[in-house]
């Protein structure tokens, strides 16, 4: 008896398609892990003393830079970012507009508030203080939905605050009727009028991406092993 290797054509086609796909998916997840690692390292480095900045320098600073800004909040118009949870509890993040000395406007995320249990009963996020304030935080961006179906632009008319889900800066500008600076300031926990500010690095842990990469590569090896095993046959010699 001897082993012979006589693969069937459909096994060849299936394996030729599956193995490169699994390998590519593994490398894609590995590169995502490297990207996440860089983001998380940048987030950790942002625990540095805040620096003074102006409207001209804000858009040029790296993401997660900690800065001081000074200006007055728009007390009338605020947004509630919907579909934001904290430790599994549903709620909103409060997005306010800060007008800087030169007239530029910067979005400030003032933190998380819990969902009241009723859509028609919004949390009270009134800004009690008026006039110029000096606040600090780290520069970031608006949160992005994992799926397009999760996006909801703010209503063009109605009372304030207005609920929105993963809006774009352009959508907010259209409702406000003003231009907004590109960054969003994540307000420091000990600075200015805000709520729960437990900021975390964006996205899933890089280790999960690396684990997914290893998983895809394991699938590639398994496919090769099955291809060889299923196409070996015993023959009399």
N, C-alpha and C positions, 0 to 999 in steps of 0.2 A: 504493500500500500504506500502511496506517495501523495503528498499534497500538491494540488495544482491551483493556479490562480486564473480564474476565467470569469472576469467581471461582465455582468450584463450591461447593456448599453444604457438602460435607464438609471442604473446605479451610478454609472460614470457621469451622466449628465447631472443627476441630483447632487452628487458629491462635488463636482466641479463648480456648481452654483453655490452650494452651502458653505464650503470651507472658506473661499475668499470673502464671502459676506460676513461670516463670523469673525474672521481675522480683522477685517476693516472696522466692524463695529467695536471690536476690542480696542483698536488703536484710537478710534473716535472717543470712546469713554476715557481712555488713558489721557488723551490731550485735554478733555474736559476736566479731568482731575488736576492736571497741571495748571489749567486756567483758574480753577477754583482755589488751588493752593496759593497762587499769586494774589488773588482777591483777599483771601483770609489773612495772608501775611500783611497786605496793605492795610486791612482793617485793624489788625493788631498794632501796627506801627502808628496808627492814628491816635493812640493813647499818649500822645505827646502834648506838651503845652500848646495852647491855641496861639495863632499868630494874627497880627493885625492885617486887615485886607480892605480893599475897596471894590466898588462895582466893576472897575476896569480889570482888576486882577482876579476876581472870583472865577470867571469862566476858564481861566488858564491853569488853575490849581488842580493837582491830581485828586481823583476821587478819594474820599475819606479824610482829606486834610482837615485838621481842626482849626477853626478860625473864630475871630471876634468880628461881629458886625454891629452897626448901630443904626437905628431907624425907628419909625413908628408903625404899629400894626394897623391894618384896616380892620376896624372893630365891627363893621357891618357885614362884610362878606367873607365867609369861610366855607370850606368844603369838608365833608366827612368821607374819608376813603373807606368804602364798604368792603366786606369779605376779608377783613384782617383779623386773625385770631391770635390769642396769647395764651399759651399753655392749654390749648384746646378750647378756650372760651371765645365765642364770637364777639366782634366789636368793630370799632372804627378807629382810624387814625385821623387826627385833627390837622388839617392843612390850612395855614393862615398866610396872609400876604404881608410882607414887611417892606415898607417904602424907605429906601436909603436916602442919604442926604442929597444925592444928585438927581433924585426922582426915580431911579431904577427900582424895580420891584423884585423881591426875592421870596420864593416859596419857603415857608418854615413848617416843618412837621413837628407839631407840639406834643406828639405822643399818642398813646392808645387809651380809649375809653370803652367800657363794656357796653354791649347791646342790651337795651332795656327790656327786650322781650316783645316789643310792639313796634312795627315799622313806622306807625304814625306818631310815635312818641320818641323824638330824637333827644339825645343827651344835651344838657345845657353846657355849651362851650363858650359862653360869653367872656369876652376879654374885659376885665374890670379896670385895668390900668390904661391910661392914655398918655400921649406924648412919647418922646424918644426914649428908647431903651437900648442898652448895650448887652448883647447876648452872645453866647458861644455855642458851637456845635460842630459837627463834622459834615462835610459836603458829600452828597450822594445824588441819587436820581429818584424819580418817581417809581413806585413798585410796578412790576410788569406781570401781567396775567400769564399763566401757563398755557391758556387756550383763549383764542379770540372771543369765544362765546362768553367769557367771564368779564368782558369789558362793557362798561356802561358810561356814556358821557353824561356830564351834569346837565340838568334841565336848563334851558335858555331863559326861562322865566320862573317866578315863584319866590317863596320866602327863603331866607337864609337861616342856618347853613343848608347847603345843598349836597345831597348824597350822590356820590359817584363811585364807580368801581374801575380801578386801573385806568384812569384817564391819561391822555397824552398832554404834553404842555400846550400844544396847539389848541386842544379842546378847552382847556382852562382859560387860555388867553382870549378865546372867542367869547366865552361867557363874561369874563371880566372886562373886556374891551381895552386891555392894556397889554404891553409886552412884558414878558417875564424873563429873568436871567435863567440861564440853562441849569445851574445846580439847584438842588433842594437841600436846605439846611436841616439836619437831624439835631434837634435841640438837645443840648446837654442836660443831664438829669438835675443838675443843681443850678440851672440858668433859666431865667425868664419864666413867664407864665405857661405852664404845661401840665401834662398828665403823666401816665406811666411811660417812661422812656428807657426801655430795656433793649437797646439796639443790638442786633446780632449780625454776624457776617452774612452776606447774601447767598442764597442757594443752599443746596445740600452739602454735607461734609465731603471734602475731596476723597476721603477714604472710601466712601460709597462708590464714587466713580471708578476708583482703582479696583475695587472688588468686582464691579460690573465688567471691567475690562478683562480681568482674570476669568470671569465666568464665560464670557464670549469665546475667549481663546480655548477654554476647556471644551466648549461645544465643538470647536473646530477639530480638536484632537479626538473627541468622541466620534465625530462624523467620519474621520479618517479610519479610526479603529473599526467602526461598524462596516465601512466599505470593504476593508480588507477581510474582516471576519466573515461577512456574508458571502464573499465571493471566493473563498477557499473551498475546495472540494477534494475528497479522497478518491484516488483512482488506483486500480490494480496495475502493476507493472510487471 
